[in-house]
Amino acid sequence: MISSLCGGTFESMTGIPWTAGLSRYRDTDAMKIRWEKIGAIGGRWFFEINGVQYSAKQISPHIKGIQMHSV
């Protein structure tokens, strides 16, 4: 199941302002950040918070289109 997540919820879970975004270099190991191609021309950034998988259309300079992926 995929559900949308607002920036405020992201901030309360991580302590990181969604307007600050995530850094591929600083946060990759801690949040297991990876990019996956979705469709012919697009892709999403996938990351984990407390063992739950999330994705976003953009992670820097701010996070856009956050989704939570659960089984």
Secondary structure as GFF3:
##gff-version 3
##sequence-region A 1 71
A	DSSP	beta_strand	2	4	.	.	.	ID=ss1
A	DSSP	alpha_helix	7	14	.	.	.	ID=ss2
A	DSSP	alpha_helix	28	31	.	.	.	ID=ss3
A	DSSP	beta_strand	34	38	.	.	.	ID=ss4
A	DSSP	beta_strand	42	49	.	.	.	ID=ss5
A	DSSP	beta_strand	52	56	.	.	.	ID=ss6
A	DSSP	beta_strand	67	69	.	.	.	ID=ss7
###
